[in-house]
Amino acid sequence: MKISYRLILFWGMLLLQALYSLAWAQTQKTNPIQDALDSLWVQRPMENIYLQLDKSQYVPGETIWFKVYLVEGQDLYPSYLSTVAYVECWSPEDSLLSRKTIQLKNGVGTGDVSLSQKLTGGIYRLKTYTSWMQNSQTAFLQEIHLIDPNKERMAELPEGEKPDLQFLPESGALLAGHENRMAFKALGSDGLGVDLQGRILDNGGNLVQEFTSQHRGMGSILFTPEASKSYQAEVSWQGSTYRYPLPEVETQGYILSVSPSPFVTQVRIHSTGISPGSQIQLVGISRHNLSLFLRTRLEDGTAELSIPNSSFPTGVLQLTLLDESGVPQCERMVWVDKNDQLDISVETSESTLGKRNLVGLDFTTQTQMGAKTPAQLAVSVVEENGIWESYPFRTSLKSQMLLASEAKGRIEAPWEYFYEEGTKKYIDLVMLTHLWRKISWEELREPPTTPPEFLIEQGLVISGKVMRSKNKALEDSKVTLMMDNMFQLRETQSDAEGRFIFPGLEYSDTTRLMLQARTKNNKSRPARFELDEKVYGDAPVAVDYSYDPFSNMEYIQRNVQARANLEVLAGTAQYELEEVEITQRKRSEFAQKQGSKLYREPSMTLDMSKQQYRQNVLEALKGRVPGLSISGYPGSYSINMRGGSSLVLSNEPLFLVDGFASDVNYVEALPMPLIDYVDIIKGPQTAIFGENGGNGVIAIYTKQGGDPFEREPTESEGTFRPELPGFSLQRQFYRPNYAEPTTDQNLPDLRSTLLWEPFVQTDNEGQGAVEFFTGDVPGTYRIIVEGVTPDGTFGYGTGQIVVE
């Protein structure tokens, strides 16, 4: 009977997996390494972040549309840790142009950055991070090209500079008497890989071996060093010859040699100067989890292992060799690909369309093995000329989360190892160079004891210190926080040092707040507030490299005109106006107060100037208004007005503060020194307020009028009124609907980005769709889709349409 090779391989793999599973099961419950990993994860959980853009090339005045993805570092599920992310835009000169505070829900958030028309062309950087990520300095960096040939800032790179050539032994050191694999990486003056040729010479000047880089300046060499010799590399570069010393040859130690393959990782271990029959441990860590733990003995100083890749998740595997005493000796990073990530296919209703035609895009999301799965996608459709495909640090959601986030430095062109034909075979060179390190177990053996400088943010945070007038801490004081126009009231207690904190806040844009110190009896008390200053990261490192300036002036001019057209549609176009002379005088204070009222005469007006000693305005109204019943105490009032005729279920009157609807909590928190007078409106006069005013109206007016918070801080009142930035407001991407007759048909549609849709959800069958209209610019448009599944797999899809 004939048995195929594939069948033998299949059963052999099952047997290997069973043996390793048994070995792992015997040690898993009591393994101190797993305990240390668990302890470290509790203290320092990791987050990975990515920023998807609508495109990578812009002109001054355009808008950058983006989506933030945040996952936790173990299972790559949407992060449950941080709910706040920061997106910063930095100029080539290290100036911070904008900072957006993005609210994350289920690990995603969206926003935009407006680029000023006055910006100079060049390479701009977008830095994305959470507060917690600042502890490990693991922000995500994305460059964009701002194109403006008239003001292009070109990188000035030194010519003929010696290449930076590093030699990196696979096992961390060169061991005499054994064949060693040694990787190398050559970088030019711009920090990018350069291809070169060279040769290895011994200390006697004898040729040992020649070498040539294979991909982006990376390559590897196999040679056997001798104990009594030293070695150097000789490279000819741009007419000059340079020499580089190789690492010293060691006479005692280990070699950890790895040969990755799609199904099995082959590991060979050699030793010199180690006791015969010594026991070693091989540890594999993937995504902060212990994936492999094996003990074996060296027979004649050698051991060979075949490890099935089914033991590991897709991504970077850290293999570490420990000696008999459990001391790490060698480390090797290995790429494992189980083909279990997300495939995204894109189909168009028509591949060739006319101007202002309706386009339908259908998406299918499935695993690489063909199983349909739901996913959340973000889609952009951009003019082909607007894609900067030659950018050397081009990345994607998948390459960032699985590969680039594991590297300490930046990997050149990580995108291509996943989506470029013929480059996947070089990914092991990336492991040997960009992810090379000696031993990195310090934190595992000695977990950090000091608290982290930056905390996990679950919402916005306001913290600080409340003090007496003589800068002494106001300990155990009640502190209340009220947010303008949102009628939110929070309360906390200061500690012995006067410190207080309000975590988990949600407010948008720049918001005026009010902080107030109160006694145990809920009365205002004199106090002074100092808020903690928010600490942000430093400017990202600038990337200077030579590139060809964008020369398509027609594309640039179209985009400038498209921006102007969008301003006209949005009603935000700016014009220079002639100077006019203002002759009308300011209205009197009384007229200003009366002018904003919906009613002419109130049923009753109460002056609050002599009620400042009252606890709050509701206490000041008790017993002074016929038919108004106020019972209860602060935080639990019951209020109704006799003769109410409201159709709504509530019995409370309508509260107005300077003409804006409020609620009882907001009204209760208003400081009495802030209140000027109160109008009571009952009976037929409430009809102007609709059914909401059927129970009567209590209209409160502050001394400032129009904004109860717009006054200078007053220590005697115990109040502080700062203006703080909140979550950045999200603008709507403009998508004209030419099927609607109300859509402006006259302005030319010159958009280079036809579609930006950050939330497209496919169903359980992996199906999703979106529609949009083409514009007036003929040409080829690229469809770019990225997305993530609920269980943390990532995908990328692309397509194109042609507009005639």
C-alpha positions in Angstrom: 0.0 0.0 0.0 1.3 3.4 -1.0 1.3 6.0 1.8 1.8 9.6 0.7 4.4 12.0 2.2 1.6 14.4 3.1 -0.2 11.8 5.2 3.0 10.9 7.0 3.7 14.6 7.7 0.1 15.0 9.0 0.3 12.1 11.5 3.8 13.1 12.5 2.6 16.6 13.3 -0.2 15.3 15.4 2.2 13.1 17.4 4.6 16.0 17.9 1.8 18.3 19.0 0.5 15.6 21.5 4.0 15.1 23.0 4.6 18.9 23.4 1.1 19.4 24.8 1.8 16.6 27.4 5.1 18.2 28.3 3.5 21.6 28.6 0.5 20.3 30.7 2.9 18.8 33.2 4.6 22.2 33.9 1.9 24.7 33.2 0.2 24.8 36.6 3.4 25.3 38.6 5.6 27.1 36.1 7.3 30.1 37.8 7.8 31.8 34.4 4.1 31.9 33.7 3.5 33.2 37.2 6.1 36.0 36.6 4.5 36.8 33.2 1.0 37.0 34.9 2.4 39.2 37.6 4.1 41.5 35.2 1.0 41.7 33.0 -1.1 42.8 36.0 1.4 45.5 36.8 2.2 46.6 33.3 -0.4 45.4 30.8 0.5 46.3 27.2 -1.5 48.2 24.6 -0.9 48.3 20.8 -2.3 51.2 18.7 -2.7 52.0 15.1 -3.9 55.1 13.1 -5.6 54.5 9.7 -5.7 57.5 7.4 -7.9 58.2 4.4 -4.7 58.7 2.4 -1.1 59.7 2.9 -0.6 62.7 0.7 -2.3 66.1 1.2 -2.2 69.7 0.1 -2.3 72.7 2.5 -5.9 73.4 3.6 -7.1 69.8 3.3 -8.4 67.6 6.1 -6.8 64.4 7.4 -9.5 61.8 8.2 -8.5 59.0 10.6 -9.5 56.1 12.7 -7.8 54.8 15.8 -7.5 51.1 16.7 -6.4 50.1 20.2 -5.9 46.5 21.2 -4.5 44.8 24.3 -1.2 43.1 23.8 -2.1 39.5 24.8 -5.0 38.3 22.7 -5.1 41.5 20.5 -8.8 42.0 21.4 -10.2 45.5 21.4 -8.6 47.1 24.5 -10.7 47.4 27.7 -8.0 49.5 29.4 -7.8 53.0 27.9 -10.8 54.9 26.5 -8.8 58.0 25.6 -6.2 58.3 22.8 -4.2 61.3 21.6 -3.4 62.1 18.0 -0.8 64.8 17.5 0.3 66.4 14.2 4.0 67.7 14.2 5.7 69.8 11.5 9.1 69.0 10.0 10.5 71.6 12.3 9.2 69.8 15.5 6.3 72.3 16.1 3.1 70.8 17.5 0.3 71.9 15.1 -2.6 70.2 16.7 -3.5 67.6 19.4 -6.8 65.7 19.2 -8.2 63.9 22.3 -10.2 60.9 20.9 -12.8 59.0 22.8 -12.4 55.3 22.3 -15.4 52.9 22.4 -14.7 49.2 22.1 -11.1 50.0 21.1 -11.9 52.4 18.2 -12.3 56.1 17.7 -12.4 58.5 14.8 -11.5 62.1 14.2 -9.9 64.6 11.8 -7.1 67.1 11.6 -7.4 70.3 9.5 -4.2 71.4 7.8 -3.6 75.1 7.6 -3.3 76.7 4.2 -0.1 78.4 5.4 1.8 75.2 6.0 5.0 74.5 4.1 5.4 71.3 2.0 7.4 68.4 3.5 7.1 65.4 5.8 4.7 65.8 8.7 4.3 63.3 11.5 1.2 62.0 13.2 1.9 60.5 16.7 -0.8 58.4 18.3 -0.7 57.0 21.8 -2.6 56.6 25.1 -1.5 58.0 28.4 -0.6 54.5 29.6 1.6 53.9 26.6 3.9 56.7 27.6 5.3 54.5 30.3 6.9 52.3 27.7 7.3 55.0 25.0 5.4 52.9 22.4 3.5 55.5 20.5 2.6 54.8 16.9 4.2 57.1 14.3 2.7 57.8 10.9 4.2 60.2 8.3 2.3 62.1 5.7 3.5 64.1 2.7 2.2 67.6 2.5 2.7 68.5 -1.2 3.4 72.1 -2.2 6.2 72.4 -4.8 6.4 76.1 -4.3 7.3 75.7 -0.6 8.7 72.1 -0.5 11.1 71.4 2.3 13.6 68.9 1.0 15.8 66.8 3.3 19.5 67.8 3.1 21.4 64.5 3.4 25.2 64.3 3.6 26.7 62.7 0.6 29.3 59.9 0.6 28.9 59.3 4.4 30.0 55.9 5.7 27.2 53.4 5.9 26.1 52.3 9.3 26.8 48.5 9.1 25.9 46.3 12.1 26.6 42.6 12.5 24.2 40.6 14.7 25.0 37.0 15.6 21.9 34.9 15.7 22.6 33.6 19.2 23.9 37.0 20.5 27.6 36.1 20.2 30.0 34.2 17.9 31.0 30.8 19.3 34.3 29.3 18.2 34.3 26.0 16.5 30.7 25.9 15.3 29.0 27.2 12.2 27.4 30.5 13.2 24.6 32.4 11.4 25.3 36.2 11.6 22.8 38.7 10.2 23.7 42.2 9.1 21.9 45.5 8.4 23.4 48.4 6.4 21.8 51.9 6.7 22.5 55.0 4.7 22.6 58.6 6.0 18.9 58.8 5.8 18.4 55.8 8.1 17.1 53.5 5.3 18.6 50.2 4.2 21.2 50.3 1.4 22.3 47.3 -0.6 26.0 46.6 -0.6 28.6 43.9 -1.0 31.6 43.1 1.1 33.9 40.4 2.4 35.0 39.0 5.8 38.7 39.0 6.6 40.5 37.5 9.5 43.2 39.3 11.6 45.8 38.0 9.1 44.1 39.7 6.2 42.9 36.4 4.8 39.6 36.2 2.9 37.1 34.2 4.9 33.9 34.8 3.0 32.1 37.3 0.7 28.6 38.6 1.4 25.9 40.5 -0.3 22.8 42.1 1.1 19.5 40.5 0.1 16.8 43.0 0.9 16.7 46.6 2.1 20.3 46.4 3.3 19.7 43.1 5.2 21.4 39.8 4.8 23.0 36.9 6.6 26.3 35.0 6.6 27.2 31.4 7.7 30.8 30.9 8.8 32.8 29.1 11.5 35.0 31.4 13.5 38.3 30.2 15.1 39.1 30.9 18.8 42.4 32.5 18.2 41.3 34.9 15.5 39.4 38.2 15.2 37.4 39.3 12.2 36.4 42.4 10.3 34.2 43.3 7.3 35.5 45.3 4.4 33.0 47.2 2.2 33.6 49.4 -0.8 31.1 52.3 -0.9 30.9 55.2 -3.3 34.6 55.1 -4.1 35.8 54.6 -0.6 36.7 51.4 1.4 35.4 51.0 5.0 36.2 48.4 7.6 34.0 47.2 10.4 35.0 45.0 13.3 32.9 41.9 13.9 31.8 40.8 17.4 34.5 39.0 19.5 34.7 35.3 19.3 33.8 33.5 22.5 35.1 30.1 23.5 32.4 29.0 25.9 28.6 29.2 25.5 25.7 28.2 23.4 24.4 28.5 19.8 20.6 28.7 19.3 20.0 28.1 15.6 16.4 28.3 14.3 15.0 27.4 10.8 11.4 28.5 10.5 9.0 26.8 8.2 5.2 27.1 7.6 4.4 24.1 9.9 7.4 23.3 12.1 10.1 25.4 13.7 13.4 23.5 13.7 15.7 24.3 16.6 19.4 23.2 16.9 21.4 23.8 20.0 25.2 23.5 20.3 27.5 24.2 23.2 31.1 24.6 23.9 32.8 24.5 27.3 29.6 23.2 29.0 29.5 20.1 31.1 28.4 17.0 29.1 24.8 16.0 29.6 23.8 19.4 31.0 20.1 20.1 31.2 18.8 23.1 29.4 15.4 24.8 29.1 13.8 26.2 26.0 11.1 28.8 26.6 8.8 30.3 24.1 6.8 33.5 24.8 4.1 34.8 22.5 2.1 38.0 23.2 3.2 38.0 26.9 2.1 34.3 27.4 4.2 31.3 28.0 3.6 29.2 24.8 6.5 26.7 25.2 8.5 25.2 28.0 10.7 22.2 27.4 13.5 20.6 29.3 16.1 18.5 27.5 19.7 17.4 27.9 22.6 18.1 25.6 24.0 14.9 24.1 27.6 15.5 23.1 26.8 19.2 23.5 24.0 19.1 20.9 20.2 19.0 20.9 17.7 19.1 18.0 14.0 19.9 18.3 11.1 20.1 15.9 8.3 22.2 17.4 4.9 22.4 15.7 3.8 25.9 15.0 0.3 25.0 16.1 1.6 25.6 19.7 1.9 29.4 19.0 -0.4 32.2 17.8 0.4 34.1 14.6 3.0 36.8 15.3 6.4 37.1 16.9 7.7 34.2 19.0 10.5 34.9 21.5 12.6 31.8 22.0 15.0 31.8 25.0 17.6 29.2 26.0 18.2 28.9 29.7 21.0 26.9 31.2 20.9 24.3 34.0 20.6 27.1 36.6 17.8 28.8 34.8 19.9 31.7 33.6 19.0 33.0 30.1 21.9 32.5 27.6 20.5 33.0 24.1 17.4 34.6 22.6 16.0 34.4 19.1 12.9 36.1 17.7 10.9 33.9 15.2 8.0 34.7 12.9 5.0 32.3 13.0 2.3 32.6 10.5 -0.7 30.2 10.9 -2.7 31.8 8.0 -5.5 32.6 10.4 -5.9 36.3 9.8 -8.6 38.2 8.0 -9.1 38.4 4.2 -11.1 41.3 2.9 -12.4 41.2 -0.7 -13.9 44.2 -2.4 -16.4 44.1 -5.3 -17.8 47.1 -7.2 -21.2 47.5 -8.9 -19.3 48.7 -11.9 -15.6 49.1 -12.5 -15.9 52.0 -15.0 -18.3 54.8 -14.2 -19.2 58.3 -15.4 -19.1 61.5 -13.4 -21.4 61.8 -10.5 -22.5 58.2 -10.8 -23.7 56.1 -7.9 -21.1 53.4 -6.8 -21.9 50.4 -4.7 -19.1 48.6 -2.8 -19.7 45.1 -1.5 -17.3 43.6 1.1 -16.7 40.0 2.2 -14.7 39.2 5.3 -13.4 35.7 6.0 -10.5 34.0 7.5 -7.6 32.9 5.4 -9.0 29.4 5.6 -12.3 30.6 4.0 -14.6 30.8 7.1 -17.0 33.8 6.9 -16.6 36.1 9.9 -18.0 39.5 11.0 -15.6 42.5 11.1 -15.6 46.2 11.5 -14.0 48.0 8.5 -12.9 51.5 7.6 -13.0 52.4 3.9 -11.5 55.2 1.8 -11.6 55.8 -1.9 -8.9 58.2 -3.2 -7.5 59.4 -6.4 -4.6 57.2 -7.5 -2.3 60.2 -7.8 -2.9 60.9 -4.1 -1.3 57.6 -2.9 2.3 57.8 -1.7 3.2 54.2 -2.4 6.9 54.7 -2.4 7.0 55.8 1.2 9.6 53.7 3.0 7.8 53.2 6.3 4.4 52.3 4.8 2.5 50.1 7.2 -1.0 48.6 7.8 -3.2 47.6 10.6 -2.1 43.9 10.3 1.6 44.6 9.9 1.6 47.1 12.8 -0.3 44.9 15.3 1.5 41.6 14.5 5.0 42.7 13.5 6.1 46.4 13.9 4.7 46.8 17.4 7.1 44.1 18.6 10.2 46.0 17.4 12.0 48.6 19.5 12.9 50.7 16.5 11.0 51.2 13.3 10.9 48.5 10.6 11.4 49.7 7.1 8.3 49.0 4.9 6.6 46.5 7.2 3.5 46.5 4.8 5.4 44.7 2.1 6.0 41.5 4.1 2.3 40.9 4.1 1.0 42.2 0.8 4.0 42.5 -1.6 4.8 39.5 -3.8 8.2 38.0 -3.2 9.1 39.8 0.0 7.5 37.4 2.6 10.6 35.2 2.4 12.7 38.0 3.9 10.7 38.3 7.1 13.2 36.2 9.0 15.9 38.7 8.2 13.6 41.3 10.0 13.6 39.0 13.0 17.4 38.7 12.9 18.0 42.5 12.6 15.2 44.8 13.7 14.0 42.5 16.5 17.5 41.3 17.5 18.6 41.6 21.1 20.6 39.8 23.6 18.8 38.8 26.8 15.8 40.9 27.9 14.5 39.3 31.1 15.3 42.0 33.6 11.6 43.0 34.1 10.5 39.4 34.2 13.0 38.5 37.0 12.6 41.8 38.9 9.2 43.3 38.2 9.0 47.1 38.6 8.4 48.3 42.2 7.8 51.9 41.5 4.3 53.0 40.4 4.0 54.0 36.7 4.3 57.7 36.0 1.3 57.7 33.6 -2.0 56.1 34.5 -4.7 54.3 32.5 -7.4 56.8 31.5 -10.9 55.5 31.5 -12.4 58.8 30.4 -11.2 62.3 31.0 -9.6 63.2 34.3 -9.6 66.4 36.3 -7.4 66.4 39.4 -5.6 68.9 41.5 -5.4 70.4 45.0 -7.7 72.6 47.0 -6.2 74.9 49.5 -7.0 77.5 52.1 -6.2 81.1 51.4 -2.7 80.7 53.0 -1.8 77.8 50.7 -2.5 75.2 53.4 -4.2 72.0 52.2 -7.9 72.0 52.6 -8.2 68.4 53.9 -11.4 66.3 53.9 -13.3 69.0 52.0 -16.3 68.3 49.8 -15.4 69.3 46.2 -18.1 69.6 43.5 -17.7 69.8 39.8 -20.2 71.2 37.4 -19.8 71.1 33.6 -21.4 73.9 31.6 -24.1 73.2 29.0 -24.2 69.5 30.1 -25.8 69.9 33.5 -23.5 67.2 35.0 -22.7 67.4 38.7 -20.0 65.4 40.3 -18.9 65.3 43.9 -15.8 64.0 45.7 -13.7 64.4 48.9 -10.2 65.9 49.2 -7.6 63.8 51.1 -5.3 64.9 53.9 -3.1 66.8 51.4 -6.1 68.6 49.8 -5.8 66.5 46.7 -8.9 65.5 44.7 -9.7 63.7 41.4 -12.6 63.4 39.1 -12.0 60.4 36.8 -14.2 59.0 34.0 -15.5 62.3 32.7 -17.0 62.8 29.3 -17.3 66.3 27.7 -16.5 67.6 24.3 -14.6 70.5 22.8 -13.4 73.3 25.0 -15.7 73.3 28.0 -16.1 75.8 30.9 -16.2 74.0 34.2 -16.9 75.1 37.8 -15.2 73.7 40.9 -16.5 74.5 44.3 -15.4 73.7 47.8 -18.1 73.0 50.3 -18.4 72.2 54.0 -19.9 69.0 55.4 -23.2 70.9 55.7 -23.0 71.6 51.9 -22.2 75.3 52.3 -19.7 77.1 50.2 -16.3 77.7 51.8 -13.4 80.0 50.9 -10.8 78.0 48.9 -8.2 78.2 46.2 -7.8 75.5 43.5 -4.7 74.3 41.6 -5.3 71.8 38.8 -2.7 69.3 37.7 -1.1 70.0 34.4 -1.7 67.3 31.8 1.7 65.8 30.7 2.0 64.8 27.0 4.8 63.1 25.1 7.7 64.7 23.3 8.0 65.4 19.6 8.6 62.2 17.6 11.9 61.8 15.9 12.0 63.4 12.5 12.6 61.3 9.4 14.8 62.8 6.7 15.3 61.0 3.5 15.6 61.9 -0.2 12.4 61.7 -2.2 11.1 63.1 -5.5 8.9 66.2 -4.9 5.3 65.8 -6.2 5.1 67.6 -9.5 1.4 67.1 -10.5 0.3 70.7 -10.3 -3.1 69.9 -11.7 -3.8 67.6 -8.8 -2.7 70.2 -6.3 -4.8 73.0 -7.9 -7.8 70.7 -8.0 -7.5 69.9 -4.3 -7.1 73.5 -3.3 -10.3 74.4 -5.3 -12.1 71.4 -3.8 -11.4 72.6 -0.3 -12.7 76.1 -1.2 -15.9 74.5 -2.7 -16.5 72.5 0.5 -16.2 75.7 2.5 -18.9 77.3 0.4 -21.2 74.3 0.9 -20.6 74.3 4.6 -21.1 78.1 4.9 -17.6 78.6 6.4 -16.0 80.4 3.5 -14.0 83.5 4.7 -14.0 86.8 2.9 -12.2 90.1 3.5 -14.7 92.7 4.5 -14.4 96.4 4.2 -14.0 98.3 7.5 -17.3 99.6 8.9 -18.0 102.2 11.5 -20.1 101.1 14.4 -22.5 103.9 15.5 -25.1 102.1 17.6 -24.4 102.3 21.3 -24.4 99.3 23.7 -27.9 98.6 25.0 -28.5 99.3 28.7 -28.0 96.5 31.2 -31.7 96.3 31.8 -32.5 96.0 28.1 -29.9 93.3 27.8 -31.5 91.3 30.5 -35.0 91.6 29.1 -34.1 91.1 25.5 -33.4 87.4 25.7 -36.6 86.5 27.5 -39.4 84.6 25.7 -42.0 86.1 28.1 -42.8 89.8 28.6 -43.8 90.0 32.3 -43.1 87.3 34.9 -45.7 86.3 37.5 -43.2 87.2 40.2 -39.6 88.4 40.4 -37.3 87.7 43.5 -34.1 89.7 44.1 -31.4 87.3 45.3 -28.9 90.0 46.4 -29.9 89.6 50.1 -30.1 85.8 50.0 -26.4 85.1 49.6 -26.2 83.4 53.0 -28.6 80.7 51.8 -27.3 77.2 51.0 -28.6 77.3 47.4 -31.3 79.0 45.3 -33.9 76.4 46.1 -33.5 77.0 49.8 -33.8 80.8 49.1 -37.1 80.2 47.3 -38.7 78.1 50.0 -41.8 79.8 51.4 -41.4 82.9 49.3 -43.4 81.9 46.2 -47.2 81.3 46.5 -48.1 77.9 45.1 -44.5 76.6 44.9 -43.8 73.7 47.1 -40.1 72.7 47.8 -39.5 69.9 50.2 -36.5 67.6 51.0 -32.9 68.4 51.3 -29.8 69.0 49.0 -29.5 66.1 46.6 -33.1 64.9 47.2 -35.5 67.8 46.5 -39.2 67.4 45.6 -40.6 70.4 43.7 -44.0 71.2 42.3 -46.0 74.3 41.4 -49.7 74.4 42.1 -52.0 74.7 39.1 -49.7 72.7 36.8 -51.2 71.5 33.6 -48.2 69.7 32.0 -48.9 66.7 29.7 -45.5 65.2 30.6 -45.2 62.8 33.5 -42.8 65.0 35.6 -44.3 67.3 38.3 -41.3 69.5 38.4 -41.4 73.0 36.9 -39.1 73.9 34.0 -35.8 75.4 35.1 -34.0 78.0 33.0 -30.5 79.4 33.8 -29.9 82.5 31.7 -32.4 81.3 29.2 -31.1 77.7 28.9 -32.9 74.7 30.0 -31.4 73.1 33.1 -32.2 70.5 35.8 -32.5 70.6 39.5 -29.0 69.2 40.1 -27.4 72.0 38.0 -29.6 74.6 39.7 -28.8 73.3 43.2 -25.0 73.6 42.5 -25.1 77.2 41.4 -23.2 79.4 43.9 -25.5 81.9 45.6 -23.1 84.9 45.1 -23.4 84.2 41.3 -27.3 84.6 41.2 -28.8 88.0 40.5 -32.6 87.4 40.5 -35.3 84.7 39.8 -38.4 85.0 37.7 -41.5 82.8 38.4 -43.8 82.2 35.4 -47.2 80.5 35.9 -50.5 80.3 34.2 -51.2 81.2 30.5 -47.8 82.8 30.2 -46.1 79.4 30.2 -47.8 78.4 26.9 -44.8 79.9 25.0 -42.6 77.1 26.5 -44.9 74.3 25.2 -45.7 71.3 27.2 -42.4 71.5 29.1 -43.6 74.6 30.8 -47.0 73.3 31.8 -45.8 72.8 35.5 -44.6 76.4 35.6 -41.2 77.9 35.0 -38.4 79.0 37.4 -36.0 81.3 35.4 -32.7 82.0 37.2 -30.5 84.9 36.0 -26.9 85.2 37.0 -25.0 88.5 37.6 -22.9 87.9 34.5 -25.9 87.0 32.3 -25.6 84.5 29.5 -23.0 82.3 31.0 -23.0 81.5 34.7 -19.4 80.4 34.6 -17.9 83.4 32.8 -16.4 85.2 35.7 -13.0 85.3 37.3 -12.2 82.8 40.1 -13.3 84.0 43.5 -11.5 82.6 46.5 -14.1 84.0 48.9 -16.8 82.0 47.1 -14.7 78.8 47.1 -15.2 78.5 43.3 -12.9 78.1 40.4 -14.0 78.3 36.7 -11.4 76.9 34.4 -11.8 76.3 30.6 -10.5 72.8 29.7 -10.3 70.9 26.4 -12.5 67.8 26.2 -12.9 65.1 23.6 -12.4 66.5 20.1 -15.6 67.0 18.2 -16.0 64.7 15.2 -16.9 66.4 11.9 -18.9 64.7 9.2 -17.1 63.7 6.0 -18.9 65.4 3.0 -20.6 62.9 0.7 -22.8 64.5 -1.9 -26.0 62.7 -2.8 -26.7 63.7 -6.4 -29.9 61.7 -6.4 -31.4 64.4 -4.1 -32.7 67.5 -5.9 -31.6 69.7 -2.9 -27.9 68.8 -3.5 -26.0 71.7 -5.0 -25.4 70.7 -8.6 -23.6 73.8 -9.7 -20.2 73.7 -7.9 -17.6 71.4 -9.6 -16.9 68.3 -7.6 -13.1 68.1 -7.5 -12.7 65.8 -4.5 -9.6 63.6 -4.4 -11.1 61.6 -1.6 -14.5 60.3 -2.8 -15.2 58.3 0.4 -14.2 58.1 4.0 -16.4 55.7 5.9 -14.8 54.6 9.2 -17.6 52.3 10.3 -18.7 49.5 8.0 -19.9 46.4 9.8 -20.1 43.1 8.1 -22.6 40.6 9.4 -22.1 37.0 10.6 -21.9 35.9 6.9 -19.1 38.4 6.4 -21.2 40.6 4.1 -21.2 44.5 4.2 -21.8 47.3 1.7 -21.6 51.0 1.2 -22.6 53.5 -1.5 -21.2 56.9 -2.7 -21.1 59.1 -5.7 -18.2 59.8 -8.0 -17.1 63.4 -8.6 -16.1 65.4 -11.7 -12.5 64.4 -12.0 -11.7 61.5 -14.4 -9.1 59.0 -13.5 -8.3 55.9 -11.5 -9.4 55.7 -7.8 -8.0 53.3 -5.3 -10.3 51.6 -2.8 -8.5 50.9 0.6 -10.1 48.8 3.3 -8.7 47.8 6.7 -10.5 46.1 9.6 -10.5 43.9 12.6 -12.7 41.0 13.9 -14.0 40.8 17.5 -11.4 38.1 18.3 -8.5 40.2 17.2 -7.6 39.2 13.6 -6.7 41.9 11.1 -7.1 42.4 7.4 -6.5 44.6 4.4 -8.3 44.8 1.1 -8.0 46.9 -2.0 -9.7 47.5 -5.4 -10.2 50.3 -7.9 -12.7 52.1 -10.0 -12.2 54.2 -13.1 -14.1 57.5 -13.7 -14.5 58.6 -17.3 
